[in-house]
Amino acid sequence: MPTKKRTVTIQDVAKKAGVSVSTVSRVLNGKADVAGDTQEKILGVISKLGYTSNLAARSMRSRRKDLLGLVVPDIGFPYSIEVMKGINRAIAESTFDLLVYTMGDVHKSGAVLHEQHYVSLLNNSLTDGVIIVASAAAEFITDAPIIAVDPHIVNPRYPSVQGTNYQGAVEVMQYLLKLGHERIGFICGRPEIASAERRLKGYKDALKEAGIAIDKDLIVPGDFTTKSGYASALQLLNLKHPPTAIFAANDQSALGVFQAAQEMELRIPEDLSVVGFDNIAEAKYVGLTTVDQFLSEMGYIATQMLIKMVNHQPLDVQVHKMPTRLVERTSCRALVQVN
């Protein structure tokens, strides 16, 4: 009859390695104050005995877990990657580890319920606090602190770090208008997202301020993806009077404009000026003029704010506004007037 193998405990590891339980715990938590040879010895014993620490069990033994959670819609999306770079930098500078939950697709339905489920699961058993990227839910049931990076909703009931989307869009439009463009197409983002609506408002208000009537044909729907940017650009460029410039609500959409222009044998910027928003890594490689909202820094600041809350320190502000900056590259040129 087979015998049931006894679970290896942290006490077993400590006894075999000839060290204290606290020393083993510090190695497991990645602390840097344990001598290198001692660390190697403990890790060797852990490997030999097959010990695995249980996060949930550990969290029940101590109110402090030294673990933060991250809920992100899609870790493969360039926007998310940039935000996570900053979060990773802040984690590296702290004593915390990071546990990531993702839905794997920015378009998956039930985002609010997924977020609320993940936050409840993390903050009620595993983590000291949670960062939510592009949060869709207005509120969460949790005792532990949470913070959002670029929330989808206008006034979330929790701290957040947000870009100055409206001001960034106005700056883009002022730049294009100064170059002589008046027929400027706009590829929208997802309408349920506050940042997308702020960028659209900035587009419209800048035209009004310049005394230019808003042409509804020049405003086309999008969903922040390259695929939708491509389709929307074709719609704009096939108008009887196509735009001389296109402002895409994000860089991913702008990359779709590049594809459409290439297919129609239009040169950028000679035949068409293009501007994006976000300043993801790919924007630099194609020479895309865009708005930098410092996504990595947003992730970094959000993590620092969360750590402050975990440590019961007051926040300077509940909403940290990240100023945007227009980055001029080679995708725009002054409009040549034809007499």
N, C-alpha and C positions, 0 to 999 in steps of 0.2 A: 504493500500500500504506500503510495507516494506521501512524503511528508511535506507540510507547508513550510516554505522558507520564511524565516523571521526577517522582518523589515530592518534594514540597517539604519541605525540612528546616528545623529551627530555625536552622541556620546561614544559610540563605537569608533567613529573616525578619530576623535580626540584621544581615546585610549591607545589605539593602534599607532598613532603618530607621536604619542608622548607629549601632547600639548593640551592646553585648556580648551574647553568648549568655546569660550569667547574668541580664542585665536582662530579656531576653525570657522566660526561665524564671520569673522572679519575677512577671512580669505574668500568665503562664499559671497560676501557682499562687495568684493572688489576693493577693499580698503588698501591703501598704499603703505601702511605703517607696519607691515609684517615682513620680516627679513626674507630675502629672495630664496635662500636655501630652505627656510621653514615652509614657505609657500609651496615650493616644488615637492617637498616631502608630504605635505598635507594633500596636495592635488594627486600625488601618486597613490596615497592610501584611498582617497575617494574613488579613483579609477579602479583600483584593485577590489575594493569592497562593493562597488556598484552603488554607492550612496547617491541619492537624488533628493535635494531639498524640496519641500512642498510649500509653495508660496502661500496657499490658503491656510495651511496649518501654522506657518510662521506668523501670518497676520493675526491669527487668533491669540497667539501668545504675547504679542506686543501691539500696542496701539499705533506705534510708528513702524512703517514698513520700508521706508527709504526707497519707495518705488512710485513712479508717476505713470499715469496712463495717457495714451494718445489715441484719439478716435479720429480717423481720417477717411474720407469717402473712397479715395483711390490712390494708393501709394505710387502708382506708375504714372500718374498725371504730372506733367512738368511743373505745374503750379504747386502741387503737393510736395514734390521733390525739393523745390526751393525753400518752402516753409520748413520742411523737415531738416534741412541743412542747419538752420538756425537753432532749432530745437536740439539737435544732436550736439551742437557746440555748447549750448547751455548745460546740457546733461553732463558733458565731458568735464565741465568746470565745477560740477556739483558733486555731492555725495549720493545722488539719486541714480537709480537705474530707470529704464523706460520699457513699458509694455505697450505694444501697438495693436490696435484693433482696426480692421478696415472692412468695408463692404465690397471693395474690389471694383466698383463701377460707380462713377458720379451720377449715372442716370438710373440706378436701381431704385425701384419703388419702395415706399415705406421708410424713407430716410429718417423721419422724425422718430418713429417707433424703434428703429434700429439704434439710433443714437441714445435714446432714453434707456433702452435695454443694456447697451454697452456701459453707459455711465453708471447705471445701477449695479451692474455686475462688478465693475472695477472698484468703484468707491465704497461699496458695502462689504467687500471681502479682501481685495488685493492691494489697492493703491491708496496713497495719501491724498491724491488729487488728480484731476484729469484735464488735459488740453483737448479741445474739440476744434478741428479745422473745418471752416465753412459750415458751421452749425446751422441746422434747419429748425430745430426745436426752440420754442420760446422759453421753456423752463424745464427743470429736471428735479426729480425727487432724490435728494442726496444730502447727507450731512457733511461730506467732505467737499473742499473747494473745487470749483471748475472755472475755466477761462476759455474763451473762444478766440480764434484767429479768423478775422474776416467773416463774421456771422452773416447768414443769409437774410436775417430779419433786421428790421430797422432799430428796434429798441429791446435787445435781449435783457432778461432779468438776471444777468450775471456779468462779471467783468469781461472786457474784450479788448483786442488790439485790432484797429481798423485802418485801412488806407483812406486817404482823402480823395476818393474817387471822383467826386464832382469837380473839385478844383483841377485835378489831373486832366479830365476831359475838356474843361474850358481852356486849359493851356494848349492842348493839342489843336483845338479849333482856332484859337488865336494865331497859332503858328502857321496853320494851313491858309488861313485868311490873309495873313501877312505875305505869304508866298503868291497870292493872287487867285487862289482857288475859291470859287463860290458854289460850284456844284460838287458838294462833298457827300459821298455816300456814307451811310452808317450801318454796320452790321451789329445787331443787338446781341446781348447775352441772354441768358435764361431769365424770363420776366419775373419769376418768383424770387429772384436774388436781389437783395437791396443794392449791392454794388453795381449790378448791371443797370438798374433803374437810375442810379445816380449818374452813371456815365452817359446814359441817354439824355437825361435832363441837362447835363453840361453841354452836350452837343446842341440841343435845341436852344438853350438860353444864349449861347455864344452867337448863334445865327441871328436870333432876335436882336441882340445887342448891336450886331453889325448891320441891322436893317435889311436882312435877307429873309425872304419868306421861306417857311419850311415846306419842302416838297415831300409829301408822304411816299412818293415812289422811290425816294432816295433812302428811305429807312426800311431795312429788311430784317426779318427775324433770323436768329441764330441761337446756338446753344453752347458756345464756348469751345467747340471742337473744330479741328481742321476740316473735317468732312462738311460740316454745316457752313464754315467759312467759304469753302470752295463753291458750294451750291449757291450761297447768297451772292458771292462775287459775280458768278455767271449771270444771275438775275439782274444785277446792277449794270453790268457791262453790256448786256443785250438790250438795254433801254434805247429808245429812239434818240434820246439825248443823255448819254451815259455820263457818269461823274468823271471829273478830272483827278479826283483824289478819293480814297476810301479810308475811313477811320473804323477799324475793327475793334470791338469791345474787349478783345484780349489777343495776345500774341498767337495763340493756337488758331484762332479764326483768321488772323492776318496771314499765317502761313498758307491757309487755304486760298487766300486772295492771290498769293504768289503762284500757286498751282494753276488757278484759273487764267491768270494773265499769261502764263507761259503757253497754255493750251490755245489761247486766242492770239498768240504771237504779239503780245503787247510787252513793251519794255518798261521795266521799273528802274529808275523814275522817269525816263524820257517820255513815256506815253501815259503813265499812271503813277501817282504818288500814293504811298501806303503808310499808315501808322497803326501800331498796335497798342497794347496795354499789358503790363506786368513785368517786362524785361526778363523773360526766362532765358536760359542759356542759348537756346537755338536762335534767338533774336539777333544776337551779336554775329553769328556765323553767316546769316543772310543779309546783314546790313540793314536790319529793320529799325527804323525810327520808332520809338516806343516810350511809354511812361513807366519809369521805375518806381514801384511802390515798395521796394526793399523787402521782398517776401521773406528772405532769410532772416533779416533783422526783426521782422514781425514775429517769427517763430521764436527767436532768441529772447525778445522782450517778454512775450507771453509766458515762456517757461520761467523766467526770472520772477515775474509777477506771481505765478502759481506757487513757486517755492516760498515767496514771502508769505502768502496766505497760509501755506502748510505750517510755516514757522510762527503763525499768529502775529505777523507784522502788518501794520496798516499799509494800504496801497496809496500812492500819491494821487492817482486818478482811477476811476472805475472803467473809463474808456480811454485807452491810449491811442491818439491819432497820429498815424505815421505820415509825414509829409511826402508828397510825390515829387518826381523830378522828370522833366522831359529829356530824353536821351536822343540827340540828333545823330543819325547815321546817314546812310546813302540812299534810302528808299523814297526820299522826297526831293523835289526841285521846284523852283519858281515856275509858275505857269507862263508859258510864252504866248503872248497875245497875237492872234492872227488878224491882220488888217484886211 
